[in-house]
């Protein structure tokens, strides 16, 4: 059972890699950084699926558009309102 758990952890780590956060520490910045990394990973998957013919360009665009709206909404909910808040990191 522990072997299966290790396999799942390794698989998740491989499929959804996370980079360390080096910016100014504020909880909302840390959460936004995690959201941004997830956004980038999913866009990469969508791009690869489209490149390999598994998704049409229109489907890829629509999926990325939805992800972008989710990221913008998360940023707003976290109270990160200006680009200076994030760019100073």
N, C-alpha and C positions, 0 to 999 in steps of 0.2 A: 504494500500500500504506500509506504514512504517512497518507494522507487517511482511509482506513478506520479506522486506529488512533485518529486524532483524533476521528472520529465516535463510535467505541465509548467512548472516554474521556469525551466530552461526554455521551453517553447515560447512562453509568453515573453520572456526577456529577449528572445531572438526576434519575434514578430513585432514587438512594441518596445524598441529600445528607448531608454531615457538617458538624457545627458544631464550632467551635474549643473546646478544653478549657481552662477557666480555673481549675480547682481546684488544690489542693495536688498537686504532682507526686510520684507514686509509680507505678511501672509497672503495678501491679495496678489502681490507680484509673483510669489511662488506658485500659487494656483493658476494664474494666467500663463506662466511659463509652461506648466504641465499641459494646459489646454492647447497652447501654441505648438508644443511638441507633438501632441496627438493629432492636431490639424495637419501638420507637416507630414506626418507618417501616413495618414489617410490619403492626402493629396498624392503622395508618392505612389501608393497602391493604385489609386484611380488612374493616374497617369500611365502606369505600367500596363494596366488592363486595357486602356485605350490604345496604347502603342502596339499591343499584341493582338488587337482586333476583337477583344472580348467585350468592349463597350464602344458604342458609337461616340463620336466627338460631342454630340448633343447631350447624350446621357452623362458623359464625363463632366461636361460643363455644368449641367444641372446639379449633379451630386456635389461638385466643388462649391457651387453657389450656396447650396444648403449648409454645407460645413462652414463656409465663410460667415453666413448669417448667424449660425450658432456661436461662432467665435466672437463676433461683434456683440452679441447679446450677453455672453459670459463676461466680456470686458466691461460692459455697461453695468451689469449686476455687481461686479466687484468694485465698482466706483473708480475705475481707472478712466478718467474722462479726457485727459489731454495727451497728446503724443509726447509731450515733455516728461510726463510721469514715467513712461516706459523707456524713452530714449536716454534718460539720465542713468539708466541701469548700465 
